[in-house]
């Protein structure tokens, strides 16, 4: 049997195992990331009945709260989901 050498650090492996996603630094412009965070925090703090469809907010361990279908809630997220360059990473 052979083993493939990982390019992830131990911290990145642990984070992936815990959260099931990786953070790729400097892939998106910082101002876009800040805007996305602002939008997500808004969706997480407004009254659940005010969340625009088809988005929904739910409870999921370990984070307690998540926003589903966020790629349909704002053009920034839709552009990110449909970006062919990022899909190749």
SVG drawing of the C-alpha trace seen along z (x, -y; Angstrom):
<svg xmlns="http://www.w3.org/2000/svg" viewBox="-42 -46 46 48">
<polyline fill="none" stroke="black" stroke-width="0.4" points="0.0,0.0 1.2,-3.5 0.3,-6.7 -0.3,-10.0 1.4,-12.9 -1.0,-15.6 -0.3,-19.3 -2.6,-20.2 -1.2,-21.2 -2.4,-19.2 -4.6,-22.2 -6.1,-22.3 -6.8,-18.5 -8.4,-18.9 -10.5,-21.9 -11.7,-19.9 -12.6,-16.9 -14.6,-19.1 -16.3,-21.5 -16.1,-19.6 -14.7,-22.6 -11.4,-24.2 -10.5,-27.9 -8.4,-28.8 -6.7,-32.1 -6.5,-34.9 -8.7,-33.1 -11.5,-35.8 -10.9,-39.5 -11.0,-40.6 -13.8,-43.1 -16.0,-40.4 -15.4,-38.1 -16.2,-41.0 -19.4,-41.7 -20.4,-38.0 -19.8,-37.8 -21.9,-40.9 -24.8,-39.4 -24.5,-36.0 -24.4,-37.7 -27.5,-39.7 -29.4,-36.5 -28.3,-34.8 -29.6,-37.7 -32.8,-38.8 -36.1,-37.3 -36.5,-33.9 -39.7,-35.0 -37.8,-37.8 -35.4,-35.5 -36.0,-35.7 -37.1,-32.5 -35.7,-30.0 -33.2,-30.6 -33.9,-29.0 -32.2,-29.0 -31.9,-25.9 -30.2,-24.3 -27.3,-21.9 -24.5,-20.7 -21.9,-21.8 -22.5,-25.3 -26.2,-25.4 -27.3,-27.6 -26.9,-27.5 -28.4,-29.2 -29.5,-26.9 -29.6,-27.7 -27.5,-30.9 -26.3,-30.8 -29.7,-32.0 -30.0,-34.8 -27.5,-37.3 -25.7,-37.8 -22.2,-37.5 -23.0,-33.9 -24.5,-33.0 -21.4,-34.3 -19.2,-32.3 -21.2,-29.1 -21.1,-29.5 -17.5,-30.7 -15.8,-28.2 -12.3,-29.2 -12.9,-28.4 -14.5,-25.1 -11.2,-24.0 -9.3,-24.6"/>
</svg>
